[in-house]
Amino acid sequence: MNNLFAVAGVVIKELYRRKDFYVLFVLTILICVVMGSVRIFNDAKIARYLKEICLLLVWISSLVIAITTTARQIPAERENRTLFPLLAKPLSRTELLVGKFLGCWFACGLALLCFYLFFALLAGSREQHWSFINYFQAAVLHWVMLGVVVALTLLGSLVFTAPSSNTTICFLAVAGILILGRHLNKVALHLPEPRRSILYAVYYCIPHLELFDVRDLIIHNWPPIPWRVCILATVYALAYATAFLIAASLVFRRKAIN
């Protein structure tokens, strides 16, 4: 565990040394400015519309940070030739991967904390409605979803040669799942065999990241989600993240590091 947290700590420090943290800070300020304009309007629908825009910015920026930060971890270690000293120490390849995963995941959690904290305080001060349970559930589900994205990107960094190609493919895959994932079974109904079975197999195999998109919970001030549902969703996400990490470990063991 000491090795894992040591690697994770390096990843978190790297995030703050690079421009990612400053981009996060600027985006947070922009979100605060947009939310501050809610007081200009008296229509509740306009306020909800602005909240929806802000939450969309939170989702986009969190995905950018998660994918770009993770995609460069292993390639950067190989390019800087720091991968050899790391593995020369009592640190296995699996421990290195898990440490990188934890570091990127915790860094995403810190970013989400900044986003949701500013958003909740400003939205609550304008609406005089403090739904901290809703914000907590939305942030936690968002964070566990990013765990799947981080694990998938880490696997892609071992499969694809360049970080740019890995980043592009992961962005397209995640965007495709979020936008089209829930509709694949409906499309499969209108297809002939064997395309119907293939599309159904894809539908049941992909991680349905759209299940963790509970922005409407905050936008419309709906009642909190039952906790057992949140626990099941967390287990679902951790299962996929574990599967991607196992696949990444198997690929990394057979991959030459020179």
Secondary structure as GFF3:
##gff-version 3
##sequence-region A 1 258
A	DSSP	alpha_helix	2	17	.	.	.	ID=ss1
A	DSSP	alpha_helix	20	36	.	.	.	ID=ss2
A	DSSP	three_ten_helix	37	40	.	.	.	ID=ss3
A	DSSP	alpha_helix	44	71	.	.	.	ID=ss4
A	DSSP	alpha_helix	73	79	.	.	.	ID=ss5
A	DSSP	alpha_helix	83	88	.	.	.	ID=ss6
A	DSSP	alpha_helix	93	127	.	.	.	ID=ss7
A	DSSP	alpha_helix	132	159	.	.	.	ID=ss8
A	DSSP	alpha_helix	163	180	.	.	.	ID=ss9
A	DSSP	three_ten_helix	181	183	.	.	.	ID=ss10
A	DSSP	alpha_helix	184	188	.	.	.	ID=ss11
A	DSSP	alpha_helix	195	205	.	.	.	ID=ss12
A	DSSP	three_ten_helix	209	212	.	.	.	ID=ss13
A	DSSP	alpha_helix	215	219	.	.	.	ID=ss14
A	DSSP	alpha_helix	227	253	.	.	.	ID=ss15
###
